C-alpha cells in the first residue's frame, strides 16, 4: 500500500471508529418534518446547514432544537460540533493533522512521539508538537494574558485566570459550549471532578446511541482548549533551535553570565529569585487564581488533558497515531490519584508544572554546580538557602533527586 493510501486508510479508521465517513456529515441526515416549528424539523434544518458549511444557521437551528428537547443526544452533538466549526476547530481535521504530523516526522527521519524511547515524552512536549495545529493570533494572546517585559527582548506572558480567558476569546467560548452541550451524554468515567464545568446532570431514561461521537467531541473540545492554554504557558517570540520558550531563554541568559568573583554571586541569586517569581505567576499550583476566577490556566490545562485521555479511552477503535502520544504522556500524571481529590489534583498540577520547568531547572542546576566548582566556600549560608529555595520552587515536586545540585541537597524546599 502506498504512503498516501495508508494515510487515507488510517484517517478512515479514525472516522469509522466514530460511526462516520470522511465525506459525510458526522451527524447524519434526518428527513425534515412538515411541521416547521417541530423539534425534528429544527434538527433537520440544522444538519442540512452544517453539511453545507453554513455554521451560523446550523447554530441557530441546533440551539432551537435544544430548547425544544434538552434531552436529545442528536441536538447536543449538532450544537457541539457546530460550535467547534465556528471557532475554526474541526475535530476530524485536527485528527488528520495529528496523523500527518506523526507521518511527517517519520518521513524526515525524526523520532516519532509514539516511538518507544528511554525517556517518556512529557505532556508539554506532546502539546507543543501539536502547537501549529491550532494557533492563536497576537490579538488573542493579548486577551489571554499580560506581557511581562522585564526583559524587553524576551517578554513572557503571565496568563489570566481560565474563566476570564474563556470569556475573552471566542475560540475558547465555543469549545466550552461544546463541552457543556455534550457533557450530559458522555460516560461518568470521562468526567474530571475538579472541573466544575463537568459537574453536569447525567441524562437517564433516554437511549444513548452515539456514544462514540459524543466521546470524540468531548476529547477534541478539551484538546483544543489545552492547546490554546499550552501556547500561552509556552509563549515564544524569539525562536531558538532547539525550540525554547522565552522564559527558558531568559534562564539561558542567566546561565551564560560569567561569575568571576564572590561579589557577583548576589546578582546571580537575585536573577534566579526573579525567575522563580515569574514561574510562580505563570504556573501557580494549589492556589485559587483569583477571588473572582478560581482556576489557573495550568489547572485548566490539566483538567483538559485528563478529560482528553479519558475520552480517548472510550474510543477503542481510534488509531494510536492519534491517541498514543497523549496516553503515554499522561500516564505519570494519571497515576497520581488518591482518595482526596483536591490533594490528587494539586499533586498532578505540580507534576505538570515540573514538566514545563524541567529544562529551566536543569539549566539553573548546572550553573549552581559550576559555582560550587569555581567559587567554593564563597556562597554564604543565607544566599545558599535563598538560592536553593528558588531552585526547588522552579523545579517542582517531580524533580529527579539525582539532578539536584549537591549544594541544594541538604536544603529544605
Helices and strands as residue ranges (DSSP letters): H 3-16, H 39-52, H 55-68, H 73-86, H 91-107, H 123-129, G 131-133, H 138-144, E 145-148, G 152-154, E 156-159, H 162-168, H 170-183, G 188-190, G 196-198, H 211-233, H 246-256, G 262-264, H 265-282, H 297-313, H 320-334, H 341-374, H 381-395, G 401-403, G 406-408
